[in-house]
Amino acid sequence: MAPRSTLCRVWQVISDRHFGPKSKLRVSWIRDPWYRYLHMLIATSIAPREESRECCNQGDLFFLYCLYWGETWWSILALPQTSLGLVP
């Protein structure tokens, strides 16, 4: 899994809402329809679940990061946190 700081930065790029430890990240808070569509694909196929598809969990953010920014999980874990720039 990517570091929490990386997931927080991903959420800041795609949403206007705060990324908190106890906050539920709602898909409706995602500004861009492309990210919403990617999340729908993740929540129904990559990491399927019966309920709470309207919420974006940390695993979903990790997959969004990997899909959109083209990173792989092993390269994320190898990078120092200070060198992470979220520019697509």
N, C-alpha and C positions, 0 to 999 in steps of 0.2 A: 504494500500500500504506500502511496505517496505521503510525504510528510504533511502534517496538518496545515502548515503554513502555505504549502503549495495549493492544497484544496481551498483554503481561504482565499487565495489570490484568484483562483479559477472562478469562485463564486462572485468575487468582486468585479470580475470582467463581465460576467454574463447577467448579473442582477444588481439592482439598486439597494437591496436589503442587506442587513448585517448578518454575518456568519458567526453565530454564537454556539457555545457548547451544548446548550439545551434547546435551541430554537429549531423548529421544524422548517426545513427549507421547502417552500411550496414551489411547484413547477410553474404556477401562474405568476410568480415573481420574476421569472426569466424573461428578459426583454425581447430577445431575438427568436422569431419562430423556428429558425434553423436549429438552435440549441434545444428548443422544446421538442422538435421532431426527433433529434438524436436521443434525447432522454426517453421519449416514448419507445424508441427502438430498443434502448438498453433495458427499460423496465418490462418489456414484453418478450424479449428474445435473449439478450446476453445474460441478464440477471433477472429472470422472470420471477414474479411474485403475484399472489392472488389479490392482495389488498395494498393499499397505500401507494398506488402508482402516481398519485398527485403530489407525493413528497419526493424530494431528491435527497438521498442519503450520501454518505461519504464514498461508498463504493461506486455510486452513479457518477459522482463528481470525478472520481479517478478514471472511470471509463470515458467520460466526456473529454477529460484532459488528454488521454491517450489517443482517442479518435480524432479530435480536432487539431491538436497541436502536433500529432504524429510522433509522440513519444512512446517508448515501450517501458514496461515496469522496471526492467533491469537498468535502463539508463537513468530513470528518475531516481532510483535508490543510490546510484553512483555519483550523482551531481551534488556539489555542495549547495546548500539552500540559498546562499547569496548570489549564485550565478543563474538562478532561474528567472528568465524573462518570458512573460507570457505574451509574446507577439506572434500571431499566426502567420 
